[in-house]
Each structure stands twice: as C-alpha cells, then as structure tokens.
Amino acid sequence: MIDIMVKWTDFVIVGAGPYGLSLAAHLSVRGVDFQIFGSPMAVWRSHMPSGMHLKSEGFASDIFDPLRLNRLRDFCRRHGHAYADVGVPIPVEVFHAYGREFQQRLLPDLDTRHVARITASQGGFLLRLDDGEIIRARRVVIAVGITHYAYLPPQLRGLPPQFVSHTSESRGMKDPAGRKILVLGGGSSAVDSAGLLHQAGADVEIVTRRPKIWFNHPPDHKRGLELAYARLLKPRSGLGLGWRSRMASDLPTVFHRMPEPFRLRVTRGHLGPAAGWVSRTLVEGKVPIRINLALKHALVRGEKVAVTFAKPDGGEEEMVADHVVAGTGYRVDINRLDFLDETIRARISEIQNTPRLTRFFESSVPGLYFVGPSAANSFGPLLRFAWGAKFTSKHLTRHFAG
C-alpha cells in the first residue's frame, strides 16, 4: 500500500481576486492558519477586454488590508498612473497590476495552483489540487468571482467558438479588423466590448432587447453648499449615488435580516445593467445600436453566422455576421462550480441557485462559506462589487479569529 501525504490546514480560501486577497490579508495579520489558492487577479488579467476601464470610481476600487496602507491611490502615485478618488477612469490593466503588487507585498506565499476538486471528509474537506496534491481543511471559503457564471443564451450554445464567444472570452479574439461582429446585450460588458472592437477596426453593431442603453452619469463638479445639498439628496457610496446604494453599501447585515422575497427583489432590481460614463464616448455616434430586438435563434451558414431576432410588431429580422459576442452578463449558479463534489452541492440549501447563507457567510454545509457575487442574494447588491470586499474581510475575520 502506498501512503499518500495529506497536508492539514485550518481553512482554505479558493480564489485570489479582490475578495480572496482582502480576506487573506486580514487573516494574515491576525495570525490565523490558512492557505489561499488561485491565480492572482485572473479575472482582470484574462477575462476583461483589453483597454476597458473600471465602472467603479477610484476610491471604490481598492483591495483591502487592515491598515489601509495598500490603496489604489498609493499604487498609482508610486507608479505614475493618473488617479482621483472620483472622475478619473481606472484602466483594467492598472487595476490588475495593482492587485498583483498587493498580493506580492502582503501575500507572497499565495499558492497559484488551482483547486480541482473539493469533497467532504470527516471533520472538514479534502481538496485535490491540479497537480494531484491533497489538502485537508476544516473550513473552506469559496471566493471564485464571476468567471464560472458567464451566461450564454441557449440559442447560442453549441455553435462553434469561431462564430460565438462571451465577453469574458473577448481577449482571445484575434484580428477583429474588417470583420462584421454583432454584440448582444445592453450592459457594461457589451458596450465596452463593442467600443473596443470598433477601435480595433471591426464593423460592429450592438443589438439589445431593451428599449435603450443606460449610461451612468459622469461625476458632477458642484462645490460648496451646492455640493453639500446634492450629497444630502444623493449621498455617495462605493456603489454610486443615492440613498438606496448608500444603504446597500453600509447595511449588509441589516439586509441579511430582511425577508427573503424582499432581498431577492432588491438584489435583482437595484443597479441593473448599465454602461459606465466613459463607455459612452466609445460607442456614441460610432457604433450602431439596435433596440427592442429579442434573440430568437442562430445558425451557421457557410462561413457566417445568421442570427434571427423577434421584433416588437411580431415580425422577425435576420442579421448575418462573421462573429457574435454575447454581452449577456453573468448568472450565479452554484451547480456550475464543478470543482465542488456533487454530494456537497446537493447538501447546499439554495435561493434561486445561490447558497442560502448565515450572517457569517456559512452555507448549510458546515464549514463551507461563500463570498462575492455568490453571496449577493443573502447580503445584497454590495456583494456584486469589489467594494463589498471591505465589509466581507472585516466581518469574516472577526468571526474566524474570534
């Protein structure tokens, strides 16, 4: 019999984006025994269109350490990048570099291997890494972000990848110049991708089922009493302007205690698809936008893809392109986390395919925690944004270290 060496740790963080890094930085200071696995800032390096800008303002784009000595503004000052708390768009490449420096400074022992499988074990969990090594942990925090949840409409599934892709894959598109590309969707990822493809020389058209595309307003330049009055009516938060956003940002534990139907309604309806104010300059007057057209079906015809849309009057319209980019967003569904063993997934109590969580982010499987977008139906819209890592890392660290 061959003995397999199994390493033991108190708990593991799976994922090294803003949530995983922030939590690990807090736990490290408190001396908690943990390991964190994953490629640092992988979403921002590999799954965001090159050249895009963050929709969040500078002050709301931090990764959080307990002493607040590694803010985005400090990184930009050290490296000569333009920065302002409000009003200066942050390129995704700058944000990625900031996250990598944060990790290298505070978490140099981060393990870049990926967790291939998590199974239940007596007293905790067994985690098999991509190189075959086994880790035993008492508690596991799932902080994987959005890449597992990219949503592709069923009408596009099964088409060959040379004809269709999701915006999370748009970095892989080669030589878009001169190609006819349809971008489906009306949110930030769709608009950003369309604008950047236009800049690269593609013949782009945006098609959305919505009656219009909403753009966030650019920062105002009010001063003095005028600014004070405006902020009384619409206070600023890490989620944007307005009292609803401010309460969602400041009161996630109160939100958690609200009735479930209320939480689902607010999380679904607040801060819906909208493009950043910078994105408007990329497409307005440059990229045709077709509205009120619902995707019906698509098929490959020769070297092209033919897409049929339903019109409001009951008719149909067909468009033919070289490629379709689905800017159709992300839908959290823990059943798509295929690294979780099926027996574990079957034990997780769900709210619309998301885990039902305690006030400390623990699922119905003891010792299994979810943070980030997976936790939004329990804690509100705050958890869909990087700004939510501030609350999450402090709240969970008090729990784990207590």
MARMAR-962229 format. One line per field, with one value per residue (C-alpha): residue number from 0; x, y, z. Coordinates in steps of 0.001 Angstrom, whole numbers, plus 524288, in hexadecimal, padded with zeros to 5 digits. Layout:
N
pos = (NUM:...);
c1 = (X:...);
c2 = (Y:...);
c3 = (Z:...);
END
This chain:
402
pos = (0:1:2:3:4:5:6:7:8:9:10:11:12:13:14:15:16:17:18:19:20:21:22:23:24:25:26:27:28:29:30:31:32:33:34:35:36:37:38:39:40:41:42:43:44:45:46:47:48:49:50:51:52:53:54:55:56:57:58:59:60:61:62:63:64:65:66:67:68:69:70:71:72:73:74:75:76:77:78:79:80:81:82:83:84:85:86:87:88:89:90:91:92:93:94:95:96:97:98:99:100:101:102:103:104:105:106:107:108:109:110:111:112:113:114:115:116:117:118:119:120:121:122:123:124:125:126:127:128:129:130:131:132:133:134:135:136:137:138:139:140:141:142:143:144:145:146:147:148:149:150:151:152:153:154:155:156:157:158:159:160:161:162:163:164:165:166:167:168:169:170:171:172:173:174:175:176:177:178:179:180:181:182:183:184:185:186:187:188:189:190:191:192:193:194:195:196:197:198:199:200:201:202:203:204:205:206:207:208:209:210:211:212:213:214:215:216:217:218:219:220:221:222:223:224:225:226:227:228:229:230:231:232:233:234:235:236:237:238:239:240:241:242:243:244:245:246:247:248:249:250:251:252:253:254:255:256:257:258:259:260:261:262:263:264:265:266:267:268:269:270:271:272:273:274:275:276:277:278:279:280:281:282:283:284:285:286:287:288:289:290:291:292:293:294:295:296:297:298:299:300:301:302:303:304:305:306:307:308:309:310:311:312:313:314:315:316:317:318:319:320:321:322:323:324:325:326:327:328:329:330:331:332:333:334:335:336:337:338:339:340:341:342:343:344:345:346:347:348:349:350:351:352:353:354:355:356:357:358:359:360:361:362:363:364:365:366:367:368:369:370:371:372:373:374:375:376:377:378:379:380:381:382:383:384:385:386:387:388:389:390:391:392:393:394:395:396:397:398:399:400:401);
c1 = (80000:804F9:80310:7FE1C:80323:7F7BC:7FAB3:7F1F0:7EDB3:7E2FF:7DC9B:7DE77:7DA9F:7D78A:7D976:7E32B:7DB52:7D7C8:7CFA0:7D970:7E510:7DE2C:7D9E7:7E757:7EDF9:7E552:7E711:7F5C1:7F6B7:7EE91:7F74B:7EC94:7F11C:7EC95:7F0AA:7EC00:7EC03:7EA07:7EFE6:7F06F:7E6AF:7E43F:7D70F:7DD19:7E8DC:7E235:7D38A:7D1C6:7D33B:7E0A7:7DF8C:7D307:7D17F:7CB6B:7BD93:7C066:7C6E5:7D4D5:7D16E:7C834:7D255:7DB3E:7DF61:7DF3A:7E9CB:7E742:7F01E:7EBE4:7FA0F:7F80D:7ED5A:7EBD8:7EF2D:7FC48:7FF67:7FC4E:804A5:81049:80F61:80B3F:7FD63:7F2C5:7E9BA:7DEC7:7D51C:7CA5C:7CAB4:7D6ED:7D3D8:7DC8E:7E1A6:7DFC6:7EE53:7F178:7E7DF:7EDC9:7FB93:7F6FC:7F131:7FD93:805E2:7FC6A:7FE0C:80CD4:80E2C:80480:802AB:80F77:80C75:7FFE0:7FF09:7FBD1:7F744:7E8CC:7DF75:7DA97:7D157:7CB73:7C557:7BFCC:7C815:7C653:7C82D:7C980:7CD40:7D74C:7DC55:7E35A:7EC17:7EEA8:7FBA9:7F56A:7F97F:7EF28:7EC35:7E372:7DC60:7D27D:7CC37:7CBFB:7C8A9:7C448:7C898:7C8E7:7C25D:7BA99:7C1F4:7BACB:7ADE1:7AF04:7A182:7A00F:79203:78D43:78B43:79A15:79E82:7A44E:7A8FE:7B77E:7C057:7C4F7:7B730:7B32C:7B9BB:7B652:7BC00:7C3E0:7CB2B:7CCFF:7DB99:7DCEF:7D718:7E1AF:7E22B:7D48A:7D7CC:7CEA5:7C5CA:7B731:7B437:7A739:7A7FA:79BDF:7981A:79642:79EE0:7ACAC:7B3A8:7AC29:7AE6F:7BCC8:7BF59:7B857:7BFBF:7CCEF:7CA20:7C66F:7D36F:7DA2F:7D3FB:7C88B:7BB4B:7B368:7A501:79EAD:791B1:789AA:77C16:77B2C:77470:78115:78ECB:790BA:79D79:7A21C:7A32C:7B0C6:7B516:7AFAF:7B827:7AFC9:7B6A2:7B37D:7A545:7A0A1:7A8AA:7A43E:795FE:797FC:79E76:79361:789E4:792F5:79DE6:7A9B3:7AD78:7B628:7AA77:7A752:79E4E:79151:78BB4:78872:79690:79B77:792F7:796B6:7A4F2:7A43B:79A3A:79CB3:79A32:78D2E:78A15:78D17:78247:7780A:76DAC:772B5:76929:76D6C:77BD0:779FC:7722B:77C08:787F0:78201:77CB2:786BD:79245:78E20:7957D:79B61:7A7CB:7B1C2:7B23D:7BF6B:7B999:7B008:7BB1C:7BF40:7B253:7AA24:7A9ED:7B357:7AC8B:79E88:7955B:7892E:77F10:772CD:777E9:77719:7802D:7785C:78209:78F36:795B0:7A22F:7A07D:7ACE8:7B78A:7ADD7:7A479:79656:78EF3:78038:779BD:76B83:7665D:75C61:7521E:752C8:75B7A:7695F:77643:78259:79022:79C23:7A99B:7B70D:7B609:7AC99:7B143:7A7CD:7A811:79D94:7A3A7:7A4DE:79B10:79F5A:79C85:7A42F:7A12E:7AB1D:7B5F9:7BA63:7C5F2:7BBF8:7B872:7AA64:7A76F:7AB74:7A390:797A2:79881:7990A:78C2F:789AA:782E6:780E7:78D45:79533:79901:79089:79A67:79B12:79F05:7AD16:7AC47:7AB65:7A315:79A91:7A6B1:7AE1C:7BB52:7B86B:7B7A8:7B4B4:7B899:7B791:7ACA4:7A89F:7A44F:79C81:78F0F:79253:7994E:794AC:79A20:7A678:7ABCA:7AB49:7B60C:7C445:7C06F:7B9A0:7C6D3:7C8B1:7BCF0:7BF06:7CD52:7CB01:7BE97:7C40C:7D11F:7CA50:7C2B9:7CE44:7D7DB:7CDDB);
c2 = (80000:80D9C:81815:82504:830D7:839E4:8478F:84D8B:85BC5:86228:867BA:86AEB:8766F:87277:87E1F:88963:894F1:8A0F9:8990D:88E24:89756:8A098:8959C:88F41:89C3E:89DE6:88FEE:890A7:89C1B:894C6:888C9:87F93:872C7:872E4:8709A:877DA:871A3:87770:88009:88E0B:8973A:88D3A:8930C:8A050:89ADA:89121:8937F:8A226:8A8EF:8AEEB:8BDB7:8BE7E:8C70D:8C3A3:8C86E:8CB06:8D79B:8D780:8D7DD:8CC41:8C3D0:8C0A1:8B347:8B38C:8B12E:8B3F0:8BFD7:8C595:8C73B:8C145:8C94C:8CB36:8D991:8D5ED:8CC5D:8D682:8E0BA:8D77C:8D39C:8E06C:8DCAA:8E6F2:8E603:8ED2C:8E819:8EC23:8EF92:8E8D6:8DBAB:8D053:8C7BD:8B947:8B71A:8C07D:8B99F:8AC67:8B14F:8B744:8AA50:8A305:8AC86:8AB78:89CAD:89D1E:8A6A8:8A0AD:89294:88E02:87FEC:87F57:87249:87434:86635:86432:85C08:85146:84A5E:84C54:840B4:83EED:83845:8352D:841F5:84A41:84959:84351:84C27:84638:84FEC:85009:84901:83E34:842B6:8410F:84B52:848D0:854CD:856CE:86270:86723:874AB:8750C:88232:87EE6:88B05:88B52:8835B:876C8:87DBE:88358:88240:87E2E:87E21:8708D:87520:876A9:86A7B:86014:86970:867D9:8714D:877D1:87D1F:88086:884AC:88AFC:89833:89125:88A93:896B3:897B8:88B5F:89151:892A0:89CC9:8A2D4:8AD47:8ACCA:8A269:8A430:8A1FD:8A24D:8A564:8A0FB:8A7E9:8B551:8B53B:8B96B:8AD85:8AE47:8BCD4:8BC38:8B0C2:8B73D:8C3F9:8BD40:8B490:8C0BC:8C6E2:8BA87:8BC51:8B2FB:8B5E0:8B517:8B5F8:8B53E:8AE17:8AE41:8AA16:8B606:8C2B7:8CA60:8C967:8CFD0:8D6EF:8DB2E:8E9DB:8EFE7:8F5F6:90391:90F2B:915A9:91CDE:9223A:922E5:91E06:911B1:90FEA:910EA:9076A:8FD93:8FEC6:8FADE:8F0ED:8EC9B:8E616:8D812:8CDAE:8C95C:8D6DB:8E219:8E16A:8DCF6:8CF4E:8CCF4:8D307:8CA22:8BE2B:8C1E1:8C4FE:8BB47:8ADA3:8A6F3:8AE07:8A9D8:89BD3:89C5C:8A104:89786:88F2B:89430:8A21A:89E8D:897B6:8A2F3:8AD5A:8A584:8A2C3:8B06F:8B9D0:8BDEA:8B648:8B5F1:8C334:8C7B1:8D0CD:8DF02:8DCFB:8D23B:8DBC4:8E2A7:8D5A7:8D2EB:8DF30:8E361:8D86E:8CB66:8C8ED:8C4DC:8BCE7:8BC46:8B440:8A837:89B3C:8901C:884F7:87B7F:87AB3:87172:87047:872A2:87025:878CC:881BD:88135:8850C:88A59:88C33:8960D:897CF:8A592:8AC8E:8ABF7:89D22:89C4E:89782:89D1F:8958E:89AC5:89419:895DA:88FD1:88EA8:890D8:895E5:89342:89E92:8978A:89889:88EC5:88685:88087:871FB:869EC:85DBA:862F0:86214:854F3:85465:85253:843FF:840F5:83BCE:848EA:850C3:84861:84C13:85ACD:861A1:86AC8:87797:87824:87018:877F7:87317:876E6:87C6E:87F6B:88CE3:88815:88368:8750A:86C39:860FD:85860:85AEF:8610F:864F8:873A4:87BF2:88A21:8938B:89298:88534:88BE2:89710:89112:89026:89D33:8A5CB:8ACC7:8B0A5:8A2E7:8A423:8AE66:8AEAD:8B8F8:8AE16:8A806:8B265:8AE0E:89FAE:89F08:8A635:89EC9:89145:893E9:8979D:88AED:88216:8886E:8898D);
c3 = (80000:7FC82:806E8:801A4:8090F:80C52:81123:81B7A:81D48:8250F:818F8:80ABC:80229:7F429:7EB30:7EAD7:7E5F2:7EE23:7F7CA:7F9BA:7FABD:8042D:80D18:80CCE:81007:81BFE:820A9:81EEE:82851:83264:83199:82CF6:826DE:818BC:80AB4:7FEA2:7F121:7E3A0:7D934:7DE70:7D7D5:7CD18:7C964:7C6DC:7BFB3:7B6BB:7B65B:7B4CD:7A79A:7A5FF:7A64D:7AE52:7BA6D:7C768:7C978:7D7D8:7DC42:7E146:7EFC3:7EDD2:7E6EE:7F24F:7F6F4:805BE:80FCC:81E35:81F2E:81205:80DCF:80048:7FA05:7EB76:7ECEC:7F341:7E857:7DDDE:7E4A4:7E563:7D718:7D0DC:7CCEE:7CC5C:7D80E:7DEF4:7E8EB:7DF63:7D101:7CBB1:7C544:7C95C:7BE2C:7C0AC:7BE6C:7C996:7D299:7CF54:7D1EC:7DEC4:7E310:7DFB4:7E77D:7F2ED:7F29E:7F161:7FCAE:8063D:801E8:7FBD4:7FFA1:7F7A3:7F0A3:7E22D:7E067:7DDE3:7E5EA:7DCFC:7E661:7F3DA:7FAB8:80847:81278:820CC:82815:81BD9:80D97:80489:7F9A8:7EE0C:7E70E:7D87C:7DA70:7E289:7F01A:7FAAD:8051D:810CD:8163A:820FD:81A14:80BF0:806B4:7F878:7F2CC:7E458:7DEA2:7D1FA:7C7DA:7CB3F:7C92C:7BB68:7B551:7A71F:7A1EC:79E24:7900D:78ECA:795F7:78D64:782CF:77F9E:7871F:77A9E:7791D:7870C:793AF:7A094:7A457:7AECC:7A38F:79B30:79DBB:795BC:7895D:77F1C:77445:7755D:76B3C:75F97:76577:7674A:775B1:77CD2:78B57:792B5:79F41:7A51B:7B127:7B41C:7AE88:7A1B5:79FC7:7A3A9:79A93:78F3B:790F2:791EB:78625:77E70:78240:77D5E:76FFC:770B5:76A9F:7772A:77A55:787D5:788A2:79522:79926:7A1EF:79DCB:79FE5:7A543:7B26A:7B546:7C2AD:7C426:7C449:7D140:7D3AB:7D742:7E197:7EC87:7F9F5:7FE29:7F0FD:7F2AB:800C8:7FCB4:7F166:7FA77:8042D:7F974:7F33B:7FC57:7F65F:7F945:7F37C:7EB57:7E5F7:7E971:7F098:7FD88:7F89C:7F4A8:80148:809A1:801A0:8038D:8121D:81757:811C0:81ED8:81FFC:8120F:815E9:82030:81689:8114F:8063B:7FBBA:7FEBE:7FDC2:7F0C6:7EB1C:7EF27:7EB08:7DDC0:7DB47:7E0E2:7D87A:7CC7D:7BF95:7BC6A:7B5AD:7BBB8:7B7CE:7B131:7A8B1:7A2CB:79BAF:795A9:78EE4:78DB3:77F7D:77C0E:77E40:7796D:78472:7816A:78C55:78F38:78826:78F7D:78BC9:785BD:77FA9:778E5:76F4E:7678E:75920:75184:75737:75E10:76982:766FC:772BB:772F5:77C01:77FB5:77D55:785FA:77B23:77ADB:76EF1:76DC4:7692C:76530:7665D:760DE:766AC:76796:77650:78199:78ECA:799DD:7A367:7AB0A:7B870:7C360:7CAEB:7D7A4:7D817:7E1C7:7D9D7:7D014:7DA30:7D528:7DE82:7E969:7EAD6:7E72B:7F4C5:7FA89:7F0B4:7F3A4:8020B:7FFC4:802A6:7F725:7F3FC:7E537:7E2C5:7ECAD:7FA2C:805B8:80F78:81DE9:822C2:82237:8140B:817B8:80F21:813C0:81270:81F27:81C96:80E77:80C19:80014:7FDB9:7F250:7E82A:7ED3C:7F9E1:7F3D7:7F621:80491:806A7:7FB7D:7EF7B:7F6E3:7F50D:7E62E:7E69F:7EB04:7F523:7FCAD:7FFF6:80A81:8127E:80F87:81398:82073:823C5:820E8:82777:83423:8330C:82FE4:83958:84448);
END
